């Protein structure tokens, strides 16, 4: 989410919600966070992938979560929303595909974008939760069922946001769905050092977020480096989250502070072309490199043999080319069985 979710009073009353005041700089704003059931699955996956003893750059993990050509096109569906709203979201999201990257987003009929059915789509957009959020890359398919949302635009089917919030939010959430993480968690940003965590823990524990320390850390701490994504920290990125100035020790002079970015930056376009190269062969080579890096890290780790096996299986679910849907489902089912890590 880029900004506070402000529902018009009439929609809020109809939904039985309290009305928030519109103040972009206020700390009293709802931040972007996955609902509990999805965050639990993401953390479970993270624990399976990186059990104690396994250390690998988060950039590798993000690279592995990028959609693979064997899964192209990347299908998108909507749980409701008028055809006009679905078209508007589609038109904005397609901006990601226009700058040299090979990102075949498929919305079905462009004049009446696809409605979600039991025939599972990759990215499943809905309007039924609070706030704005999306799962990361192939998690949208692997961890989210056909009848569940993988992306949310709070109640836009009743009252869509106005511009520029509408477009910047769609670009940001589709960035997540294409496997891009928050820029403030960029391995090389050091934004973690810029944040005033003592203040942030206290403030976000309160209305309207009610985040515990774990949730703050999950959403705000830096991701480890040594990844395959080589772009530098980009203050203009659509993936840089806008926090209130007092969240930073140095306020507005922090290098990580940004007023809302509203369009794709040059860095966003470059990174998209890097993660989704123009040819299938280049994509396969990038993936093979990431898998090899990951496998070496796991096999040379101090994790138990059971944990190493689990870790390598989890990577298979992250879309190894050639893994059939049946194999994927079977692997996922095995992974969901409780296992003792030692
Ligand atoms: Zn975000």
Boltz pocket constraint, residues with backbone or C-beta under 6 A from the ligand:
constraints:
  - pocket:
      binder: B
      contacts: [[A, 1], [A, 32], [A, 172], [A, 176], [A, 182], [A, 239], [A, 241]]
      max_distance: 6.0
